[in-house]
């Protein structure tokens, strides 16, 4: 059950769909929302300038002033967005402001939250993915990643990108509050070569997952994604569109246990292309 939701409040226009999705989740589970704004620390600039051996004291002082001004403007925007959110909704919510790196504070607060709801972009897309990877790795909590376009958050139909891995298993476990309440749950699995040991293993895994999920929700079905019918990512997302899924559940697959590889190529393609919220765990 999700009772404590953490949401970054950046003060950017991209916060709007994130706030709306967090509100929908909060209403579904009666959860408290903590909005977190991380204001840049000017001392980080001093350390950065000193380590790079850039300019002298006056230039450093100018940079500190610029960071202070930028931080004040960002915090003002975040506070205004929160005030607007509170004025238009009856929500159990609060705004917390911290000074320092956003990834650090999201990780600190994320470890004591049930769910993190955030957007996929933060200025540059690659920078956003790097932040999300770091937070996912550092918190051990699931992330609900919201697409750029604002729309109604609907969690009635849920798609699960299933692969017989610990990451996928953790994602399913994390999504169980959504799964138990869904009107329909569709398990999506890429077909293996017919007659191969991998095909038998995959079929056995899928059937065991179906049996488990049906103990929580009887409306669970399996759909195979054929190989050779296009890129698996494209077929997966097309299937989500076809069934009008409101949420995609998947593991954060990578080829290494280092933070830089938490999101493998398949995961990154899904995050860039999905037009629906994605709940991801690692």
VOVEX-933653 format. One record per residue (C-alpha): x, y, z; residue number from 1. Coordinates in Angstrom, 1 decimal. Example, Ala and Ser with C-alpha at 12.3 -4.5 7.8 and 13.67 -1.06 7.14 Angstrom:
! VOVEX-933653
        x        y        z   seq
     12.3     -4.5      7.8     1
     13.7     -1.1      7.1     2
***
This chain:
! VOVEX-933653
        x        y        z   seq
      0.0      0.0      0.0     1
      1.3      3.4     -1.0     2
      0.9      5.9      1.9     3
      3.9      8.1      1.5     4
      4.6      9.5     -2.0     5
      7.7     11.6     -2.8     6
      7.5     14.1     -5.7     7
     10.3     16.4     -6.9     8
      9.1     20.0     -7.2     9
     11.5     21.6     -9.7    10
      9.6     24.8    -10.5    11
      9.6     23.8    -14.2    12
      6.5     23.5    -16.5    13
      7.2     19.8    -16.7    14
      6.0     19.5    -13.1    15
      2.4     19.7    -14.0    16
      1.8     16.2    -15.3    17
      3.9     14.8    -12.5    18
      1.8     16.6     -9.9    19
     -1.4     15.4    -11.5    20
     -0.3     11.8    -11.5    21
      0.8     12.0     -7.9    22
     -2.5     13.4     -7.0    23
     -4.3     10.5     -8.7    24
     -2.2      8.0     -6.9    25
     -2.7      9.8     -3.6    26
     -6.5      9.7     -4.0    27
     -6.4      6.0     -5.0    28
     -4.6      5.0     -1.8    29
     -5.3      7.8      0.6    30
     -1.6      8.7      0.6    31
      0.4     11.7      1.8    32
      2.4     13.6     -0.8    33
      5.8     15.2      0.1    34
      6.9     17.6     -2.6    35
     10.7     18.1     -2.4    36
     12.6     21.1     -3.9    37
     16.4     20.9     -3.9    38
     18.0     24.4     -4.0    39
     21.6     24.5     -5.4    40
     24.2     25.1     -2.7    41
     26.6     28.0     -3.6    42
     29.4     26.2     -1.8    43
     29.3     23.5     -4.4    44
     30.1     26.2     -7.0    45
     33.1     27.3     -4.9    46
     34.4     23.8     -4.7    47
     33.9     23.2     -8.4    48
     35.6     26.4     -9.4    49
     38.5     25.7     -7.0    50
     39.0     22.2     -8.3    51
     39.0     23.4    -11.9    52
     41.4     26.2    -11.0    53
     39.3     28.6    -13.0    54
     39.1     32.2    -11.9    55
     39.9     34.4     -8.9    56
     38.0     35.5     -5.9    57
     35.9     38.2     -7.6    58
     34.7     35.8    -10.3    59
     34.0     33.2     -7.7    60
     31.9     35.7     -5.7    61
     30.0     36.5     -8.9    62
     29.2     32.9     -9.5    63
     28.0     32.5     -5.9    64
     25.7     35.5     -6.4    65
     24.4     34.0     -9.6    66
     23.7     30.6     -8.0    67
     22.0     32.3     -5.1    68
     19.8     34.3     -7.5    69
     19.0     31.2     -9.6    70
     18.2     29.2     -6.5    71
     15.9     31.9     -5.2    72
     14.0     32.0     -8.5    73
     13.7     28.2     -8.7    74
     12.4     28.0     -5.1    75
      9.9     30.8     -5.7    76
      8.6     28.9     -8.8    77
      8.4     25.7     -6.8    78
      6.5     27.4     -3.9    79
      4.1     29.0     -6.4    80
      3.4     25.7     -8.1    81
      2.8     24.0     -4.8    82
      0.5     26.8     -3.7    83
     -1.5     26.5     -6.9    84
     -1.7     22.8     -6.5    85
     -3.0     23.1     -2.9    86
     -5.5     25.8     -3.9    87
     -7.0     23.6     -6.6    88
     -7.1     20.2     -4.8    89
     -8.0     18.7     -1.5    90
     -4.8     16.8     -0.9    91
     -2.7     15.7      2.1    92
      0.5     17.3      1.0    93
      3.5     19.4      2.1    94
      6.5     21.1      0.5    95
     10.0     20.5      1.8    96
     13.0     22.6      0.7    97
     16.5     21.3      1.0    98
     19.8     22.9      0.0    99
     22.2     20.7     -2.0   100
     22.2     18.2     -4.8   101
     18.8     17.0     -6.0   102
     19.9     13.4     -6.4   103
     21.2     13.3     -2.8   104
     18.0     14.6     -1.3   105
     15.7     12.6     -3.5   106
     17.6      9.5     -2.4   107
     17.6     10.5      1.3   108
     13.8     11.1      1.3   109
     13.1      8.4     -1.1   110
     14.4      5.6      1.1   111
     11.7      6.5      3.7   112
      8.9      6.8      1.1   113
      6.7      4.1     -0.5   114
      6.8      5.5     -4.0   115
      8.6      8.2     -6.0   116
      6.6      9.9     -8.8   117
      8.7     11.9    -11.2   118
      9.0     13.0    -14.8   119
     11.4     11.6    -17.4   120
     13.0     14.8    -18.6   121
     15.1     17.4    -16.7   122
     16.5     19.8    -19.3   123
     18.5     17.3    -21.3   124
     17.1     13.8    -21.6   125
     20.3     12.0    -20.8   126
     20.8     14.0    -17.7   127
     17.3     13.1    -16.6   128
     18.0      9.4    -17.1   129
     21.2      9.7    -15.1   130
     19.3     11.2    -12.2   131
     16.6      8.6    -12.3   132
     19.2      5.8    -12.4   133
     21.0      7.2     -9.4   134
     17.8      7.6     -7.4   135
     16.4      4.2     -8.3   136
     19.7      2.6     -7.3   137
     20.1      4.6     -4.1   138
     16.6      4.3     -2.7   139
     15.6      0.7     -3.4   140
     12.1      2.1     -3.9   141
     10.0      1.9     -7.1   142
      9.8      4.9     -9.4   143
      6.6      5.9    -11.2   144
      7.8      7.8    -14.3   145
      5.3     10.2    -15.9   146
      5.3     11.1    -19.6   147
      5.7     14.7    -20.7   148
      2.1     15.1    -22.0   149
     -0.5     15.9    -19.3   150
     -3.5     13.6    -19.2   151
     -5.8     11.7    -17.0   152
     -3.9      9.2    -14.9   153
     -5.8      5.9    -15.3   154
     -4.7      2.8    -13.5   155
     -7.6      0.5    -14.4   156
     -5.7     -1.5    -17.0   157
     -2.1     -2.6    -16.2   158
      0.5     -4.1    -18.5   159
      3.4     -6.0    -17.1   160
      6.6     -6.4    -19.2   161
      7.6     -9.8    -17.8   162
     11.0    -11.4    -17.9   163
     12.2    -14.1    -15.5   164
     14.6    -11.9    -13.6   165
     14.8    -10.5    -10.1   166
     14.3     -6.9    -11.4   167
     11.0     -7.8    -13.0   168
      9.9     -9.7     -9.9   169
     10.7     -6.7     -7.7   170
      8.7     -4.5    -10.1   171
      5.7     -6.7     -9.9   172
      5.9     -6.9     -6.1   173
      6.2     -3.1     -5.9   174
      3.2     -2.6     -8.2   175
      1.0     -5.0     -6.3   176
     -1.2     -2.2     -4.8   177
     -2.1     -1.2     -8.4   178
     -2.4     -4.8     -9.6   179
     -4.8     -5.8     -6.9   180
     -7.2     -2.9     -7.8   181
     -6.9     -3.2    -11.6   182
     -9.9     -4.0    -13.8   183
     -7.5     -5.9    -16.1   184
     -3.9     -7.0    -15.9   185
     -2.0     -8.1    -19.0   186
      1.3    -10.0    -18.7   187
      3.4     -9.4    -21.8   188
      6.3    -11.8    -22.6   189
      8.5    -12.0    -25.6   190
      8.3    -15.4    -27.3   191
     11.3    -17.6    -27.3   192
     12.2    -20.0    -30.1   193
      9.7    -22.8    -30.3   194
     10.9    -26.0    -28.7   195
     14.0    -24.4    -27.1   196
     14.8    -24.8    -23.4   197
     14.4    -21.1    -23.0   198
     10.8    -21.4    -24.4   199
      9.9    -24.0    -21.8   200
     11.4    -22.0    -19.0   201
      9.6    -18.9    -20.1   202
      6.3    -20.6    -20.3   203
      6.7    -22.2    -16.9   204
      7.6    -18.8    -15.4   205
      4.6    -17.0    -17.0   206
      2.2    -19.6    -15.8   207
      3.5    -19.4    -12.3   208
      3.2    -15.7    -12.4   209
     -0.3    -15.8    -13.7   210
     -1.3    -18.2    -10.8   211
      0.2    -15.9     -8.3   212
     -1.3    -12.7     -9.7   213
     -4.8    -14.3     -9.9   214
     -4.7    -14.8     -6.1   215
     -4.7    -11.0     -5.9   216
     -6.9    -10.2     -8.9   217
     -8.8    -12.7    -11.1   218
     -8.7    -10.5    -14.2   219
     -5.2    -11.5    -15.4   220
     -4.3    -12.7    -18.9   221
     -1.1    -13.5    -20.8   222
     -0.1    -12.2    -24.2   223
      3.0    -13.3    -26.1   224
      5.0    -10.8    -28.1   225
      6.3    -12.5    -31.2   226
      9.9    -12.3    -32.2   227
     10.5    -11.0    -35.8   228
      7.3     -8.8    -35.6   229
      9.4     -5.7    -35.2   230
     11.5     -4.3    -32.4   231
     10.4     -5.8    -29.1   232
     10.2     -2.3    -27.6   233
      7.9     -1.1    -30.4   234
      5.7     -4.1    -30.2   235
      5.5     -3.8    -26.4   236
      4.5     -0.1    -26.5   237
      2.1     -0.8    -29.4   238
      0.4     -3.5    -27.4   239
      0.1     -1.1    -24.4   240
     -1.6      1.4    -26.8   241
     -3.8     -1.3    -28.3   242
     -5.2     -2.4    -24.9   243
     -5.3      1.2    -23.6   244
     -3.2      0.3    -20.6   245
     -2.9      3.1    -18.1   246
      0.3      1.8    -16.5   247
      3.3     -0.3    -17.6   248
      5.2     -2.3    -15.0   249
      8.8     -3.4    -15.7   250
     12.2     -4.0    -14.2   251
     15.2     -1.8    -14.7   252
     17.4     -4.1    -16.8   253
     21.1     -3.5    -17.3   254
     24.2     -5.5    -18.0   255
     26.0     -4.5    -14.9   256
     25.3     -3.8    -11.2   257
     27.0     -0.4    -11.5   258
     24.8      2.7    -11.3   259
     25.7      3.7    -14.8   260
     24.1      0.5    -16.2   261
     20.9      0.3    -14.2   262
     19.0      1.3    -17.3   263
     20.0     -1.0    -20.2   264
     19.2     -0.1    -23.8   265
     15.8     -1.8    -23.8   266
     14.7      0.1    -20.6   267
     16.0      3.5    -22.0   268
     14.0      2.9    -25.3   269
     10.9      2.2    -23.3   270
     11.3      5.3    -21.1   271
     11.9      7.5    -24.2   272
      9.0      6.1    -26.2   273
      6.2      5.2    -23.7   274
      3.1      7.4    -23.8   275
      1.9      6.1    -20.4   276
      3.2      6.1    -16.9   277
      5.9      3.4    -16.2   278
      6.5      1.9    -12.8   279
     10.0      0.6    -12.6   280
     12.0     -1.2    -10.0   281
     15.6     -2.6     -9.9   282
***
